[in-house]
């Protein structure tokens, strides 16, 4: 096969959008949050059942997620005070 016909295959890198700042980045850089019947959980594997949303590692995005209804809308659920406390505890350091 000549060099003209050689094909270079690039692996597809999944991208997702932060629910707060709307920045599109690689999926593995973001933290997935999942809302189930039992509440809100951090999903490090990315495979939990339930409606998911992603947050980037900017502390300001996590703070806004805790204080506003942005995640409620993204997850199509109402977050409880316990969910918000769990989210605050998982917040990345500044």
MMTF fields as JSON, N, C-alpha, C and O atoms, coordinates in Angstrom:
{
  "mmtfVersion": "1.0.0",
  "mmtfProducer": "UNKNOWN",
  "numBonds": 375,
  "numAtoms": 376,
  "numGroups": 94,
  "numChains": 1,
  "numModels": 1,
  "chainsPerModel": [1],
  "groupsPerChain": [94],
  "chainIdList": ["A"],
  "bondAtomList": [4, 2, 8, 6, 12, 10, 16, 14, 20, 18, 24, 22, 28, 26, 32, 30, 36, 34, 40, 38, 44, 42, 48, 46, 52, 50, 56, 54, 60, 58, 64, 62, 68, 66, 72, 70, 76, 74, 80, 78, 84, 82, 88, 86, 92, 90, 96, 94, 100, 98, 104, 102, 108, 106, 112, 110, 116, 114, 120, 118, 124, 122, 128, 126, 132, 130, 136, 134, 140, 138, 144, 142, 148, 146, 152, 150, 156, 154, 160, 158, 164, 162, 168, 166, 172, 170, 176, 174, 180, 178, 184, 182, 188, 186, 192, 190, 196, 194, 200, 198, 204, 202, 208, 206, 212, 210, 216, 214, 220, 218, 224, 222, 228, 226, 232, 230, 236, 234, 240, 238, 244, 242, 248, 246, 252, 250, 256, 254, 260, 258, 264, 262, 268, 266, 272, 270, 276, 274, 280, 278, 284, 282, 288, 286, 292, 290, 296, 294, 300, 298, 304, 302, 308, 306, 312, 310, 316, 314, 320, 318, 324, 322, 328, 326, 332, 330, 336, 334, 340, 338, 344, 342, 348, 346, 352, 350, 356, 354, 360, 358, 364, 362, 368, 366, 372, 370],
  "bondOrderList": [1, 1, 1, 1, 1, 1, 1, 1, 1, 1, 1, 1, 1, 1, 1, 1, 1, 1, 1, 1, 1, 1, 1, 1, 1, 1, 1, 1, 1, 1, 1, 1, 1, 1, 1, 1, 1, 1, 1, 1, 1, 1, 1, 1, 1, 1, 1, 1, 1, 1, 1, 1, 1, 1, 1, 1, 1, 1, 1, 1, 1, 1, 1, 1, 1, 1, 1, 1, 1, 1, 1, 1, 1, 1, 1, 1, 1, 1, 1, 1, 1, 1, 1, 1, 1, 1, 1, 1, 1, 1, 1, 1, 1],
  "groupList": [{"groupName": "UNK", "atomNameList": ["N", "CA", "C", "O"], "elementList": ["N", "C", "C", "O"], "formalChargeList": [0, 0, 0, 0], "bondAtomList": [1, 0, 2, 1, 3, 2], "bondOrderList": [1, 1, 2], "singleLetterCode": "X", "chemCompType": "L-PEPTIDE LINKING"}],
  "groupTypeList": [0, 0, 0, 0, 0, 0, 0, 0, 0, 0, 0, 0, 0, 0, 0, 0, 0, 0, 0, 0, 0, 0, 0, 0, 0, 0, 0, 0, 0, 0, 0, 0, 0, 0, 0, 0, 0, 0, 0, 0, 0, 0, 0, 0, 0, 0, 0, 0, 0, 0, 0, 0, 0, 0, 0, 0, 0, 0, 0, 0, 0, 0, 0, 0, 0, 0, 0, 0, 0, 0, 0, 0, 0, 0, 0, 0, 0, 0, 0, 0, 0, 0, 0, 0, 0, 0, 0, 0, 0, 0, 0, 0, 0, 0],
  "groupIdList": [1, 2, 3, 4, 5, 6, 7, 8, 9, 10, 11, 12, 13, 14, 15, 16, 17, 18, 19, 20, 21, 22, 23, 24, 25, 26, 27, 28, 29, 30, 31, 32, 33, 34, 35, 36, 37, 38, 39, 40, 41, 42, 43, 44, 45, 46, 47, 48, 49, 50, 51, 52, 53, 54, 55, 56, 57, 58, 59, 60, 61, 62, 63, 64, 65, 66, 67, 68, 69, 70, 71, 72, 73, 74, 75, 76, 77, 78, 79, 80, 81, 82, 83, 84, 85, 86, 87, 88, 89, 90, 91, 92, 93, 94],
  "secStructList": [7, 7, 6, 6, 6, 7, 7, 7, 7, 7, 7, 7, 7, 7, 3, 3, 3, 5, 6, 6, 6, 7, 7, 3, 3, 3, 4, 4, 4, 1, 3, 3, 3, 3, 3, 3, 6, 6, 3, 3, 3, 3, 7, 1, 1, 1, 7, 7, 1, 1, 3, 3, 3, 3, 3, 7, 1, 7, 2, 2, 2, 2, 2, 2, 2, 2, 2, 1, 1, 2, 2, 2, 2, 2, 2, 6, 1, 7, 7, 7, 2, 2, 2, 2, 2, 2, 2, 2, 2, 6, 7, 7, 7, 7],
  "xCoordList": [0.842, 0.0, 0.886, 1.827, 0.595, 1.407, 1.071, 0.042, 1.942, 1.73, 0.476, -0.135, 0.097, -1.086, -2.359, -3.304, -2.388, -3.6, -3.592, -4.584, -2.496, -2.423, -3.384, -3.43, -4.144, -5.106, -4.624, -4.143, -4.762, -4.417, -5.723, -6.595, -5.85, -7.07, -6.828, -5.922, -7.638, -7.559, -8.685, -9.829, -8.344, -9.34, -10.288, -9.861, -11.574, -12.59, -12.462, -12.385, -12.437, -12.37, -13.714, -14.055, -14.494, -15.801, -15.67, -14.774, -16.561, -16.567, -17.92, -18.949, -17.908, -19.126, -19.046, -17.99, -20.173, -20.261, -20.508, -21.369, -19.753, -19.971, -21.359, -21.702, -22.147, -23.513, -23.561, -24.578, -22.467, -22.464, -21.866, -22.544, -20.599, -19.929, -20.135, -19.787, -20.696, -21.017, -19.771, -19.861, -18.609, -17.38, -17.335, -17.603, -16.998, -16.93, -15.497, -14.572, -15.327, -13.997, -14.092, -15.184, -12.943, -12.919, -13.67, -13.56, -14.416, -15.255, -14.465, -14.94, -13.254, -12.493, -11.981, -11.552, -12.012, -11.57, -12.688, -12.416, -13.928, -15.082, -15.479, -15.099, -16.247, -16.799, -18.27, -19.024, -18.679, -20.079, -20.855, -20.434, -21.988, -22.918, -24.154, -24.61, -24.699, -25.853, -26.961, -26.728, -28.157, -29.326, -30.12, -30.596, -30.247, -31.027, -32.175, -32.337, -32.958, -34.043, -33.496, -34.184, -32.259, -31.634, -30.948, -30.479, -30.879, -30.262, -29.158, -29.038, -28.348, -27.262, -25.968, -25.629, -25.245, -23.992, -22.925, -23.229, -21.667, -20.529, -20.297, -20.28, -20.12, -19.949, -18.569, -18.413, -17.55, -16.198, -16.061, -15.219, -16.873, -16.769, -17.457, -17.113, -18.427, -19.177, -20.205, -20.719, -20.513, -21.402, -22.645, -23.441, -22.82, -23.995, -25.273, -25.304, -26.323, -27.638, -28.198, -27.905, -28.99, -29.611, -29.239, -28.357, -29.93, -29.675, -28.386, -28.2, -27.511, -26.214, -25.998, -26.63, -25.092, -24.631, -23.151, -22.668, -22.442, -20.998, -20.611, -21.211, -19.578, -18.999, -17.507, -16.854, -16.967, -15.521, -14.856, -15.544, -13.56, -12.841, -12.647, -11.869, -13.343, -13.277, -14.112, -15.298, -13.503, -14.222, -15.441, -16.466, -15.335, -16.453, -17.674, -18.807, -17.457, -18.579, -19.253, -20.48, -18.46, -19.017, -19.792, -20.862, -19.249, -19.938, -21.284, -22.286, -21.298, -22.56, -23.541, -24.749, -23.016, -23.873, -24.543, -25.698, -23.815, -24.361, -25.389, -26.422, -25.104, -25.927, -27.131, -28.063, -27.125, -28.203, -28.983, -28.738, -29.913, -30.727, -30.24, -30.971, -29.013, -28.473, -28.506, -28.948, -28.035, -28.027, -29.431, -29.689, -30.338, -31.735, -32.272, -32.945, -31.956, -32.443, -31.733, -32.369, -30.41, -29.644, -30.04, -30.085, -30.327, -30.675, -32.179, -32.631, -32.94, -34.408, -34.928, -35.768, -34.39, -34.779, -34.529, -33.783, -35.147, -34.922, -33.923, -34.154, -32.816, -31.79, -32.176, -32.676, -31.943, -32.235, -31.04, -29.975, -31.239, -30.139, -29.008, -27.832, -29.368, -28.359, -27.556, -26.341, -28.223, -27.534, -26.537, -25.41, -26.955, -26.084, -24.887, -23.789, -25.091, -23.986, -22.991, -21.78, -23.494, -22.643, -21.829, -20.652, -22.464, -21.796, -20.702, -19.614, -21.006, -20.042, -18.822, -17.696, -19.043, -17.94, -17.03, -15.832, -17.6, -16.828, -16.147, -15.423, -16.372, -15.829, -14.308, -13.649, -13.739, -12.273, -11.655, -12.299, -10.409, -9.748, -9.505, -9.421, -9.395, -9.2, -7.834, -7.53],
  "yCoordList": [-1.181, 0.0, 1.242, 1.336, 2.17, 3.386, 4.331, 4.18, 5.296, 6.25, 7.093, 7.553, 7.293, 8.106, 7.447, 8.135, 6.117, 5.406, 4.942, 4.394, 5.153, 4.741, 5.598, 6.819, 4.941, 5.668, 5.673, 4.666, 6.809, 6.934, 6.944, 7.78, 6.013, 5.939, 6.594, 6.209, 7.575, 8.247, 7.71, 7.595, 7.386, 6.863, 7.989, 9.103, 7.674, 8.646, 8.912, 7.971, 10.185, 10.566, 11.187, 12.264, 10.501, 11.037, 12.376, 12.57, 13.288, 14.605, 14.848, 14.389, 15.569, 15.924, 17.403, 18.028, 17.948, 19.367, 19.511, 18.833, 20.396, 20.706, 21.335, 22.248, 20.851, 21.334, 22.799, 23.467, 23.303, 24.674, 25.658, 26.592, 25.457, 26.44, 26.153, 26.981, 24.992, 24.586, 24.392, 24.422, 24.193, 23.948, 22.489, 21.586, 22.268, 20.922, 20.413, 20.998, 19.31, 18.72, 17.198, 16.638, 16.538, 15.085, 14.526, 15.042, 13.49, 12.874, 12.495, 12.698, 11.941, 11.457, 12.574, 12.301, 13.82, 14.956, 15.42, 16.038, 15.125, 15.576, 14.565, 13.395, 15.033, 14.172, 13.953, 14.91, 12.689, 12.374, 12.27, 11.602, 12.938, 12.869, 12.136, 12.363, 11.261, 10.465, 10.646, 10.597, 10.854, 10.955, 9.652, 9.3, 8.946, 7.712, 7.903, 8.981, 6.868, 6.939, 7.152, 7.703, 6.719, 6.84, 8.183, 8.464, 9.017, 10.332, 10.577, 9.874, 11.598, 12.014, 11.319, 11.258, 10.795, 10.101, 10.528, 10.892, 10.481, 10.673, 9.322, 8.291, 9.323, 8.081, 8.043, 8.45, 7.552, 7.526, 6.572, 6.792, 5.519, 4.549, 5.045, 4.622, 5.941, 6.442, 5.454, 5.615, 4.429, 3.371, 3.162, 2.266, 3.967, 3.792, 4.068, 4.901, 3.362, 3.616, 4.901, 5.255, 5.585, 6.82, 7.965, 7.851, 9.063, 10.242, 10.905, 11.14, 11.204, 11.765, 13.17, 13.606, 13.863, 15.185, 15.262, 14.523, 16.142, 16.235, 17.605, 18.621, 17.61, 18.854, 18.832, 17.8, 19.985, 20.08, 20.231, 20.238, 20.347, 20.4, 21.819, 22.029, 22.787, 24.157, 24.265, 23.936, 24.718, 24.826, 25.745, 25.507, 26.785, 27.722, 27.016, 27.35, 26.052, 25.29, 24.449, 24.37, 23.825, 23.0, 23.87, 23.48, 25.056, 25.959, 26.401, 26.438, 26.735, 27.127, 25.955, 26.142, 24.754, 23.569, 23.341, 22.919, 23.619, 23.432, 24.516, 24.234, 25.753, 26.9, 27.19, 27.872, 26.69, 27.033, 25.78, 24.688, 25.954, 24.832, 24.292, 23.58, 24.629, 24.174, 22.652, 22.103, 21.969, 20.502, 19.921, 18.889, 20.569, 20.108, 20.027, 19.069, 21.049, 21.1, 20.072, 19.412, 19.932, 18.988, 17.544, 16.703, 17.266, 15.908, 15.646, 14.52, 16.694, 16.606, 16.004, 15.105, 16.54, 16.081, 17.217, 18.151, 17.134, 18.127, 17.559, 16.501, 18.257, 17.795, 18.139, 19.231, 17.206, 17.428, 18.122, 18.259, 18.555, 19.165, 18.151, 18.512, 16.887, 15.834, 15.661, 15.469, 15.727, 15.643, 16.785, 16.584, 17.975, 19.147, 19.05, 19.49, 18.479, 18.281, 17.273, 17.473, 16.203, 15.185, 15.79, 15.474, 16.651, 17.326, 18.26, 18.335, 18.967, 19.902, 19.148, 19.632, 17.978, 17.181, 16.642, 16.447, 16.407, 15.867, 16.955, 16.658, 18.209, 19.343, 19.297, 19.047, 19.533, 19.524, 20.682, 21.713, 20.516, 21.609, 22.817, 22.7, 23.984, 25.21, 25.323, 26.296],
  "zCoordList": [0.0, 0.0, 0.0, 0.788, -0.86, -0.946, 0.208, 0.865, 0.443, 1.524, 1.307, 2.272, 0.075, -0.236, 0.275, 0.658, 0.281, 0.661, 2.115, 2.594, 2.81, 4.21, 5.03, 4.881, 5.891, 6.721, 8.163, 8.683, 8.781, 10.186, 10.96, 10.721, 11.885, 12.687, 14.038, 14.777, 14.343, 15.626, 16.497, 16.058, 17.726, 18.641, 19.055, 19.358, 19.061, 19.468, 20.968, 21.758, 21.366, 22.771, 23.142, 22.653, 24.02, 24.387, 25.098, 25.92, 24.776, 25.411, 26.055, 25.56, 27.154, 27.865, 28.242, 28.137, 28.681, 29.029, 30.521, 31.082, 31.163, 32.581, 32.713, 31.962, 33.658, 33.846, 34.279, 34.092, 34.858, 35.366, 34.363, 33.937, 33.981, 33.114, 31.629, 30.786, 31.301, 29.923, 29.06, 27.833, 29.686, 28.935, 28.498, 29.291, 27.245, 26.684, 26.794, 26.23, 27.533, 27.722, 27.666, 27.566, 27.732, 27.713, 28.914, 30.027, 28.678, 29.712, 30.96, 32.077, 30.78, 31.92, 32.819, 33.94, 32.364, 33.165, 34.108, 35.136, 33.761, 34.529, 35.601, 35.54, 36.581, 37.624, 37.32, 37.141, 37.263, 36.967, 38.268, 39.213, 38.298, 39.418, 38.93, 37.809, 39.762, 39.365, 40.386, 41.594, 39.89, 40.752, 40.62, 39.54, 41.75, 41.78, 42.768, 43.339, 42.962, 43.95, 45.356, 46.215, 45.594, 46.911, 47.121, 48.223, 46.088, 46.223, 45.213, 44.21, 45.503, 44.611, 45.014, 46.196, 44.024, 44.283, 43.289, 42.153, 43.729, 42.841, 42.175, 42.848, 40.866, 40.11, 39.467, 38.316, 40.207, 39.639, 38.454, 37.583, 38.408, 37.309, 36.045, 34.941, 36.203, 35.049, 34.537, 33.43, 35.328, 34.853, 35.716, 35.437, 36.75, 37.616, 36.85, 35.945, 37.223, 36.646, 37.229, 38.372, 36.456, 36.913, 35.996, 35.145, 36.19, 35.361, 35.82, 37.014, 34.9, 35.25, 34.73, 33.767, 35.391, 34.964, 35.304, 36.161, 34.644, 34.825, 35.359, 35.01, 36.228, 36.732, 36.468, 36.62, 36.07, 35.877, 37.252, 38.272, 37.283, 38.556, 39.085, 40.015, 38.506, 39.02, 40.283, 40.28, 41.347, 42.617, 42.485, 43.125, 41.664, 41.497, 40.899, 41.244, 40.012, 39.442, 40.518, 40.568, 41.375, 42.449, 43.434, 43.901, 43.755, 44.681, 44.112, 44.826, 42.826, 42.183, 42.135, 42.284, 41.927, 41.889, 43.242, 43.305, 44.322, 45.67, 45.992, 46.598, 45.587, 46.0, 45.104, 45.53, 43.884, 42.945, 42.537, 43.05, 41.62, 41.138, 39.791, 39.103, 39.422, 38.131, 38.029, 37.019, 39.08, 39.039, 39.071, 38.451, 39.785, 39.803, 38.37, 37.99, 37.602, 36.219, 35.343, 34.521, 35.516, 34.703, 35.006, 34.108, 36.277, 36.68, 36.649, 36.862, 36.381, 36.365, 37.674, 37.685, 38.777, 40.11, 41.101, 40.808, 42.257, 43.297, 44.287, 44.871, 44.477, 45.405, 46.835, 47.107, 47.742, 49.157, 49.815, 49.213, 51.053, 51.805, 51.994, 51.958, 52.194, 52.352, 51.064, 51.115, 49.911, 48.62, 48.48, 48.029, 48.867, 48.752, 49.707, 49.367, 50.892, 51.829, 51.255, 51.349, 50.668, 50.068, 48.923, 48.748, 48.161, 47.047, 47.562, 46.991, 48.642, 49.217, 49.769, 49.661, 50.352, 50.9, 49.774, 49.981, 48.606, 47.479, 46.666, 45.716, 47.028, 46.28, 46.204, 47.213, 45.022, 44.912, 45.691, 45.889, 46.133, 46.873, 45.974, 44.751, 46.617, 45.818, 45.25, 44.561]
}
